[in-house]
């Protein structure tokens, strides 16, 4: 499970580039500034955010920790940042809504049957989701070699090394055996067996694949609230998404888990920013691990960042308390970075805040 969370596709070139290209950016340090008051608050997709971050959608987060999506959503609510639920979550839209009682974002993977897609959108709307996050970069799934090595594939292969690792983590294994083992959002579309492996196999068989401009236009027509397009690295895709009515774009390479050798988000962001300008809200995803990374992304022009692994490591280790701890660390790092760069308001960064942009 650690490698499922930590790994990328193929040789993990893009996974490493996400980090190295962020590391190459520099923040402009300023020594003369006024006072210690700093504003870290902003809004993301119209939702108030104590920090300029939201929790990214993570498939099967409930395997990292029992009821993981509920724990993460509750931690996000208590801390004051938006949360996004994946289509491929263990806990369903309705369960997360009942457990939190606050609006959250819903991420949609499209299926071949538009009736399934429409039903998922209706359920998200009924739960009060203010925005839909449509993922574009999963026409096929990139091969994740670490998962293949462990037998963490569909169907699951219980190879001796995997079994031994599971037996060596009795607390995790007991929690997994006691928890729900299904995909809550997809189970209603299946008749009979709704076990996790069967749901995942159904998702693979029925996954739509490539998303066309016509598909995006249909989603825009069907979904009545804000529409976010996630998985954009090319300025032409960004321009087309904006023209078709997207309210926001997430510059992302799926955390280095899809096309290996693709641009990092840090390198792709400036061209997309220059192409769409302020027509849409721009969010940054892939590679963010610290509050200083968040500042770099905002300096490039992002409104906020999606936290995937940075929060999921905490979830896997300590559940909701781990997510809270991760957010607290990132908050302290953002505050320290603002103090040392002389920035008083996170929404008003100077144009030369980040050095070394490509």
N, C-alpha and C positions, 0 to 999 in steps of 0.2 A: 504493500500500500504506500510505503514511503516513495518508492520509485515511480509509482503511478502518479503521485503528486509532484515529485521533484523532476521527473524526466521530460524529455522532448522527443521529437520525431527523428528517425534515421540517425545521422551522426551528431545531432544536436548542435549544428553550426549556428543556426539562428538563435537557439536558446542561449548560447554563449555570447552572441553578438548583442542581444538585448541588454546584457549587463555591461559588456565592454564599451559599447557606444554611449551608454548613460554615464559610465565612469569617466569617459573622455571629456564630457562637458564640465565646465568650470563655473562656479558661482562668483560673482563680483563682490569681493569683501569690502565693506565700508566701516571705518572706525568712528567717524563723527556722526552721531545720530541723536535724536531727541528722546529721552525717557525710556521706559521699559514697557509701556503699554503696546500690545500687539493684537491685531484682529485676525484670527484664524478662520472666522466663520464666512460661509458663502452659501450659495444655493447650487444644486446640481439637478438639472431637469425640473426646476421649480420646487424641489424639495429642500428644506433647510438642512445644512450640513455643518456640524461643529468643526469639521476639517474638510478640506477640498478633496475628499475621497469617498468612494462607495465600495461596498463589498461586491466583487465580481461574481457572476454565476459560475458555479462549480458543479459539474456533473457528478452524481453519486457521492456528494459530500457526506451523506449519511453513512457511508462505509468508513469514513475517516473517524467518525465518532457517532455513537447511537443518536438518532434524531438530530444529526449534525446541522441540517438546514434550519431547524427550529432554534437550536442553540445559537447559531450564528445570527439569525434574524433578531432574536431577543437581545443579543449583545449589541447589535447595531442600533436597535431602538433605544436601549438604555444609554448608549454612548452618544447617540445623536448624529448618525450618518446613515445614508440610504443603503438598502440591501437589495440585491437582485437574485431571484430564484431561477434556477435552470429548468428547462423542460425535462431534463434527465435527472431530476432530483429524487431522492428516496421519499421524502415527505412531500405531500401534494400541496397545490396552491391553497386549497381549503384548510388544510391542517396548519400551514404556516400563518394564514390569515387569522384563524381562530386563536393561535398561540400568541400573536403579537398585537392584533387589533389596530395596526397602523398600515398605511399604504406602503407597498414595496414594488419594485420593478419586476417584470417577468420577461425572461429570455425565451425566444421561440426558435426551435429548430423546425423547419418546414418538412412536412410529409407529403407523399404522393397524393393522398386524398385531401382535397381542400376542405372537405367536411370535418376532418380531424383538426386541421389548422383553425378553422372557424370555431370549433367547439372549445379548443384551448384558449382562444382569444376571448370567447364569451365568459369562460370561467375566470379568466384574469380580470375582465371588466367587472364581473359580479363581485370579485374580491376587492375591488377598489384600486387596482393597479393603475397608476397615473401614466405609465409609459410602458411600451413594448420594445424589447431589445431584440431585433432580428439579426441572427448570425449569418454571415455570408460565406465564411471561409472554410466550410466543411463539405464541399462538393464530394470529396472522398475523405476518408480518415487517413492521415499520415501514419505510417507504420512506426510504432513506438517500441524500439528494440528492447528496452528494459522490460516492458510488459510481456513481450514475446518470450524473453528469456525465462521469466517467472511463471509462464503459463497463465497470466492474467489476461486472457483473451476470451472471445465468445465462440463456443462454450468454454467455461473455465476448465483448465487442465490441472488437476490436483497432482502435480509432480512431487516426488519425495522432498526436494528442497523447499518447495512451497509449504507442504504440510508441516515440515519440521519448524519452519519460521513461524507458522501460525501457532503450533503447540508451544513454541518458546515465548509467546506473548499471551499468557492465559487470561489476563484481564481484558485485553482487546478481544480475544476470541469469545469469551463469555458474553461480553457486551454485544458482539456481532450475532451470536446465536440467539440472544434474547430480543434483539431489535427487529424492526420490520426489514424484510429483505425483498423489496419490490421497487418498482418505479412508480411512485404514487400518482404522477400526472398521466401516465400511460395505461395503468391498470384498467381504468374504465373502458378502454377501447378493445380489451381482450376478453374473450369468452373462455372461462375455465381457468387454466393455470396462469397465475399472475406472479410467479416467483421471479426474482431479480433476473436470473439468466434467461428466462423465457421472455420477459419484458424487453431485455436488451436485444435479444435476437429479433423480436418483433420490430423494434426501432430500426435495426440495421436493414431488415427486409423492406421496410416501408419508408425509409428516409428518402427525401426527394432528390438529393444530390445538388447539382448546380442550381443556383437561384438566378432567374432572368430578370430583366427590367420589367417584363409583364408581371412576374410574380411579386416584385416589390410594389408595383402600382396597385395590384390587387390587395396586398396587405394594407397599403396606405388607404385604400377605399374602404376596406372592411373594419380597420381599427380606428375608433373615433377619437383617441387621445394622442399623446405625443408618441412619435415613432423614432426609435434610435436604430441606426444601422451599425453593426459591429463587425470588425474584421476587414477594415479598409486600409490598404497600404498604397494605393495608386491614386494620383490626383484625378484621373479620368473617372474612376469609380466614385470618388468623392463628389465630383461635379454632377454626375448623373444622379446619385442618391439625393443630392440637394434639389435638383430639378424635379425629381419625382415626389418630393414632399417630405423628405426626412427632416426631422427637427434637430437631430443630433447625430454625430458620427463618432464612433470609437475607433481611433487609429490603433490597430492591434494585429499581431500575427498569431493569435491564439496561444500566447505564451511560449512560442517556439515549438508547438505541438502539431503543426500542420506541414506547410511547405518548408522543408529544410533548405537553407540558402536564400530565403526571402530576406528582404530588408528588415532591419530592426525598426521598432516603432520610433526610436529617437532619430534615426536617419530619415525615415519616411515623413515624419510630422511636418517639417518646415514647408515642403512642397505642397502638401495638402492644405495647410494653413493659408498659404499664399493663393491657392486656387479658389477656395470657398470663402475666404475672408470671414466676415461676421454673419454670413447667411445662416449658418447652423452652429449649434453648440458643439465644441470639440472636446472629446475626452481622450485620455491617454491610458493605454493598457499594454501590458507585456514588459516585464523586467523591473517593475517598481518593487523595491525591497525596504526602503527607508524613507523617512521624512525629507531627507535631502534630495532623494530621487524625485519626490513629489514636487519640491521646489523647482528642480530642473525642468520637469514636464510643464509646470505652469509658466516658467520662463520662456518655454518654446511657444506658448500660446494656448495651452490646454485650460479648460474651465475646471477640470478636476481629473482624478485618476481612479481607475478601478484596481482594487487590491485583490489579487488572486492568491498566489502562494504565500504572500506576506502574512495574510490573515489565516489561511488554511493550515499553516504549520501550527499556529496557536490552537486552532480548533482540534486538530488531530491529537495534540498533546494534552490539552486541558479543557476541551469543550468550550462553552461560552466564556469561561474565565480566561482561556487562552486567547480568544479573539479580542477580548477587552484589553488584555495585557499588550497585545500587538498594537492595538490602536493607541494605547497610552504611550508606548515607546515612540511611535511615529509622530504623535502630537508633540512630545518633548523635542524631537529632532527638528520638526518644522519650526517650533518656537525659537530654538537655538539658532537655526539657520537664518531666520528673520532678524534676530538680534544682531548677528554678525555681518549681515548684508545691509543693515540699516533700513529694512522694509517695515513699515508700520501696519500696512493693510494687505492681506493676502490677495485681495482682488485688484490691487493697484501696483503691480510690479513694473519697474522701469524697463524700457525696451532693451537696455544693455545688461539686464540682470544675469543672463547666461552667456558665457564666453565659449567659443569653440564650436558654434553651430555650423553645420555643413550646408 
